[in-house]
Amino acid sequence: MTATGTVRQWRVVDTAPEVDWRFRWIARSRELLQPLPHAALILALVFGEQQDVSAEDWQLLRDGGIIHLLAVSGLHIGLAAWLGFWAGRLLQLLPRGRFRVGWLPTAGALLLAILYAALAGFSLPTQRALLMLLLWAGIRIWRRQWSLWRIWWLSLVLLLWLDA
């Protein structure tokens, strides 16, 4: 049994869902970066938004061996964490002792890394990088002295457990 039909009238039934903060931030950044010659590459590097990158730019990145830089990954999360860590260190240097708590640099690293991962859309590589960063922060905050092998094994177990 088959059926056919025709469209006589077009009407929008459902409106678009409420736009989240990430989408608005990317749209505003896209608007501000529009006059720049490499706006699409900047959006891809910062937000992981790769759909605007031209085929010619993709080919140049492939030929240069740097195409991996456009994927928001552990390196990007690590850089954000590094900036947050040193921002926390700088706050500790302020006079009057208000920010002299020992966990402030670690908290700054986590905060900036989580913010950047959220901005990048919490892709799988960013989730894994955040997991490793949380492991590092936990060891640091609890003042444990673990060997590199012990940290590596715990990381492996956590990743396998979460991927299962």
Disulfide bonds with the S-S distance in Angstrom:
none
